[in-house]
Amino acid sequence: MKRHPRLVQLSREHHAALRLGRHLLAGAGAAELRAERAALVAHFAEEERELAPLLDTGGHGALAARLRAEHVHLTSLFAAAVDGEREAEAGQALIEHVRFEERELFPVVEAHFEEKRP
């Protein structure tokens, strides 16, 4: 799926997150998560800084709230998963979160970008 230029990098990062999610589901992702955790947290922060305000002001506050809540939940799961606990749960939650963003959130954000075009 072709993404709006402002979402391309975030979408690319989602591919790596899906791979990590599958590894966590298999019980073999704790080391990878330790290596990628800071990048994931930075990705979450960027989405909250750049996308959540657009959603809030564009009448999609529920999507923004879900985005933020899932980031908090994932961060908590990651803390357990790096210690080898709840890996499968973290993996499944990460996969579901990426799917939510790609299938539901990004299309709304892209529509907002199109509306704001001069």
C-alpha positions as CSV (number, residue, x, y, z in Angstrom):
1,M,0.0,0.0,0.0
2,K,1.4,3.4,-1.0
3,R,1.6,5.7,2.0
4,H,1.5,9.5,2.2
5,P,5.1,10.7,2.2
6,R,4.8,11.9,5.8
7,L,4.0,8.3,6.9
8,V,6.4,6.3,4.8
9,Q,9.2,6.1,7.4
10,L,6.8,5.2,10.2
11,S,5.2,2.5,8.0
12,R,8.7,1.1,7.2
13,E,9.4,0.9,10.9
14,H,6.3,-1.1,11.3
15,H,7.8,-3.9,9.1
16,A,10.6,-4.3,11.6
17,A,8.1,-4.2,14.5
18,L,6.0,-7.0,12.9
19,R,9.2,-9.1,12.6
20,L,10.0,-8.5,16.2
21,G,6.4,-9.4,17.2
22,R,6.6,-12.7,15.4
23,H,9.9,-13.5,17.2
24,L,8.4,-12.6,20.5
25,L,5.4,-14.8,19.8
26,A,7.9,-17.7,19.1
27,G,9.6,-17.0,22.5
28,A,12.8,-16.0,20.8
29,G,12.7,-12.2,20.8
30,A,13.9,-11.0,24.2
31,A,17.4,-10.2,23.0
32,E,16.1,-8.5,19.9
33,L,13.7,-6.5,21.9
34,R,16.5,-5.4,24.2
35,A,18.3,-4.1,21.1
36,E,15.3,-2.5,19.5
37,R,13.5,-1.2,22.6
38,A,14.8,2.4,22.5
39,A,13.9,2.7,18.8
40,L,10.4,1.4,19.5
41,V,9.9,3.9,22.3
42,A,11.2,6.7,20.0
43,H,8.8,5.5,17.3
44,F,5.9,5.8,19.8
45,A,7.0,9.2,20.9
46,E,7.1,10.4,17.3
47,E,3.6,9.1,16.6
48,E,2.3,10.8,19.8
49,R,4.0,14.1,18.9
50,E,3.1,14.2,15.2
51,L,-0.1,12.2,14.8
52,A,-2.1,12.3,18.0
53,P,-2.6,16.1,17.9
54,L,-3.9,15.8,14.3
55,L,-6.3,13.2,15.4
56,D,-7.4,15.1,18.5
57,T,-8.1,18.3,16.6
58,G,-9.6,16.5,13.6
59,G,-12.4,14.9,15.6
60,H,-10.8,11.6,16.1
61,G,-9.9,11.8,19.8
62,A,-10.9,8.2,20.4
63,L,-8.2,7.0,17.9
64,A,-5.6,9.3,19.6
65,A,-6.6,8.0,23.0
66,R,-6.3,4.4,21.8
67,L,-2.9,5.1,20.2
68,R,-1.6,6.5,23.5
69,A,-3.1,3.8,25.6
70,E,-1.6,1.0,23.5
71,H,1.8,2.7,23.6
72,V,1.6,2.7,27.4
73,H,0.5,-1.0,27.5
74,L,3.2,-2.1,25.0
75,T,5.9,-0.2,27.0
76,S,4.8,-2.1,30.1
77,L,4.8,-5.5,28.2
78,F,8.3,-4.7,26.8
79,A,9.6,-4.2,30.3
80,A,8.5,-7.8,31.2
81,A,9.5,-9.3,27.8
82,V,13.1,-8.1,27.9
83,D,13.4,-10.3,31.0
84,G,12.0,-13.3,29.1
85,E,8.5,-12.9,30.6
86,R,5.2,-12.4,28.7
87,E,7.1,-12.5,25.4
88,A,4.2,-14.0,23.5
89,E,1.8,-11.5,25.0
90,A,4.1,-8.7,24.0
91,G,4.5,-10.1,20.5
92,Q,0.8,-10.4,19.9
93,A,0.0,-7.0,21.3
94,L,2.7,-5.4,19.1
95,I,1.4,-7.2,16.0
96,E,-2.2,-6.1,16.7
97,H,-1.0,-2.5,17.4
98,V,0.8,-2.3,14.1
99,R,-2.2,-3.6,12.3
100,F,-4.4,-1.0,14.0
101,E,-2.1,1.8,12.9
102,E,-1.7,0.6,9.3
103,R,-5.4,-0.3,8.8
104,E,-7.3,2.2,10.9
105,L,-5.2,5.1,12.1
106,F,-3.0,5.8,9.1
107,P,-5.9,6.1,6.6
108,V,-7.6,8.7,8.9
109,V,-4.3,10.6,9.2
110,E,-3.8,10.4,5.4
111,A,-7.3,11.8,4.8
112,H,-6.4,14.7,7.1
113,F,-3.2,15.4,5.2
114,E,-5.2,15.4,1.9
115,E,-7.7,17.9,3.3
116,K,-4.9,20.2,4.3
117,R,-3.3,20.3,0.9
118,P,-3.3,23.7,-0.7
